[in-house]
Amino acid sequence: MKTFLPTSLSRFLGPSARRMLFVLSALYLITYASVSAIVLSDLSAYQLAAERKRLALVASAKLNVVKREFVHQALNDRAWARLDVMNDLITDDVDKRVARTLRQMKREYKLPGEIYAFNAAGALVASSTRRSSLQQTIPRNWIPAPQTDFLFIDKSPDPYDGGMTVAFSEVVHTAYAPRQVSGYLVVTYPWRVVRSLLHLKTGDLILLNQRGSVLYNGTGSPLPLVSLARLRARAPVYSIENKTYLASYAAPSVSAFPLHWQVVAINSANAMKGPLRAAWKQIMLWAFLLGAPMGVLIVWLAYRFTKPLTDITAAVADISRSSNLSRRVAVTSRGELGVFQEAFNNMVSRLQQVLLEKTREAEALEVLAMTDSLTQLPNRMLFVNHLEQALPRAYWRNRSVAVLFLDLDRFKFVNDTLGHDTGDRLLRATATRLLACVRETDTVARLGGDEFAILLDEVASPDDVAPIARKILEALVPPLMIGNDELLITGSLGISLYPLDGADVQSLMKNADRAMYQAKQHGGNTYQFYQADMNAHSRRRFNMESDLRHALERQEFILHYQPQVDLISGGVVGLEALIRWERPGVGLVSPMEFVPLLEETGLIVPVGEWVLRAACEQHHAWCAAGLPVLRMAVNLSGRQFYGADLIGTVQRILRDTSMDPMCLELELTESIIMKKADPAVEVLRALSAIGVRCAIDDFGTGYSSLSYLKRFPVTILKIDQSFVRNIPDDSDDAAIVSAIITMAHALDIETIAEGVETHDQMVFLQGRGCQLAQGYYFSPPRPSKEIEHLLNRKFQSGHARSLS
Amino acid sequence: MRHFLCCFEGGAMSAWIARAITSFVLLAIIGQPGIAENKRKILVVGNPGILASVSRKELAAIYLLRIAFWPNGQRIVPVNRGAANPLRIQFSQLILHEPPMALADYWNQMHFQGVNPPVIMDSNRAVVAFVRKVPGAIGYVSATTPTDGVKVLRRLP
């Protein structure tokens, strides 16, 4: 069947549809063929029965027709034999009256045969023909038997015209010769007439006489002689020479007329196929007439039922190829297929929805990953991304791109003193202000901490950048009210330009950062364009700073201790803790180099705290080791001093380390205290309240108000080494030192001289009444191990001079 | 056949008319002398089985069917000729003294009584042939007729 389908139909109908088409067609054909076979079979059986009935009827009817005709003829014969004129047979019909009568009868009765009149001697005396003469005599077989008046003469030759005939012979009697035969009257009935009576349109008749001789056989059908008995027994089907015949047998009913013929009506089975063939033609015709619309119907059905499936298959293929989830199928069917189509559409809708959600989530995540959560500004990653995209664009358009790095001055201070919450709000406010200063197309990002970056896209000339930089700095100037605090914020801007200061993202960002540091070094609240020669100096600083950021956590800081000696007793009474940085690959770095950096970056706060804690722990360890209890002096930076919770921090450390507050001496530079004298007094008082001693470091270098000095609850003044270095030779310095010592005595404050390197200096100081001294004359700052040794020895010898 | 027709025509008449006609016929037969000329001779022939001689009166009685049997008991079968036959007319004049037409009513009468008129032959030869074959048959033929096998009972006139 598939091969017969034109290609267009193949495309029109999918494999399932073709299978359906095939099955339905087969079903239809089988059904039709079955019904047709049953009909044909029934028809055949009916045909057979009908034919049998017909043959039986035909047989008896034909026989009856013949018999009736014969009886008719016989009765005529008898009537004519009894006519008076037949007396003339006595005279041998001399008067020709019989002959006349016979001719008249033949004419009037339209006899098919002839009438012959014979006299008693058997001589032909008259006939309905004119050919009679006395010389002709009656055939022997025409003479009825003695004592009988009638004879039926079976098929035999007519002696007068030579044809075959049957004849009816009647004996003629006369009243004048009773009981004597006066002649014979014979009526012939030509066999051709009998044959015409027996002729059948369909089928054949076979006529047999009493003795079984075949009298007539229509078209020469083979006679089932052997089957005659069977025919009588009504077994009418027989085969001869591979042909099947149907036959029916009839014999005349018993009557006065002595006709004993038998007739067999016969028909070949092939002849009966005519109606069957006609029926077959009808069936084929209707097979086509019904089959054509049926085929159309089946094709339509197959298409109708598989179309939704092929549609959905096509949609699925389409979706899997193009991922186009907006694809839908039309809901064309009712019932399960329609439900299927709707379910498919719903499924795709749901998938689309889910995919949309996933996409949005992914986008949100991406935004999250690319955004700083605090300020909602792009983070470093996104900034780099934007910059990467901006560079080629600028390259092709021959434009410039500016990268601005902004670092807020003193942000660390705000964060430390006012808390992270305030810091965060400050950052948010800064973000808002920055955004207001730039175009929509520009990017403002927060790189981390208080560092912001601004990307100015498509700058026509570097001259356009400076106004924007100024605008940004001015925008930061107005005071911010956060809570109850009024914050004054300034920033340092570093600017690098593409392609002037770098051709790639990394160099542009690095150079902007350097420029920013440069600006910071200039005191902040300014902007600085990158300059190539700033490199050598700033790189070192830059590297150091980045190392410093990790030094604390990597435990690269260590403490050295310098003894403080009582000039009267010569014994060690205290130690000053001094920070050292064991920088990997470099060795010990001078505090002069890294401490200002710590101050600048704000790292001084955590590092200072670490120093305090480490010193206290060491002190505790030594006390526990049985060494003499000494004072421990620790330097405090300004940031620490004015930090958010200095007192709390100190108390916590004292508690944690079980340090006696009286042993702790916090050193503050004169400039720190004097910068904000009033708050400093508060802090100092608070410190003394918890029992901690305070020392003013580098005394004499700043501008101390002596009135303040009176109010400060300080216990020690440390005479700056710049004065000590030149005594006793320099009279000015000697006078200053003497004045300080005298003043301290007057205020009941101890004095300690720093940087004592010579015996003369020591003697001078002793002479002026300075209680304490420290310096290389006694001992340089030493690691804790050496200090232990020293203290052990000193403890035993008890003489200061032997320290070195 | 023609006789049957006559019979049917006659049957329509009333009884008294028939009786009058009969008496008239009888008178005519008896009282009238022969009208016809004796142009020819007539032979009365009989079956050879007939032994008796036949007188004219007997002949007349035979042809009027008044006697039916020969003396030996044989049935008499008279043979007549057609009504218009000259020989019959002559014979009728000679024996019955009346023409055949005059006797028509008589035969009708007889027919009604169930008596068939004599058999009629159309030729002398037929008469001879019939008489020869039928025992007790008697007929008349012209004198020139061969009479082989029959017995000439009388010559007329």
Interface residues (C-beta under 8 A of the other chain):
Chain A: D84 N87 D88 I90 T91 D92 V94 D95 R97 T174 Y176 A177
Chain B: V77 V119 M121 D122 S123 R125 A126 A129 F130 K133 V134 P135 A137
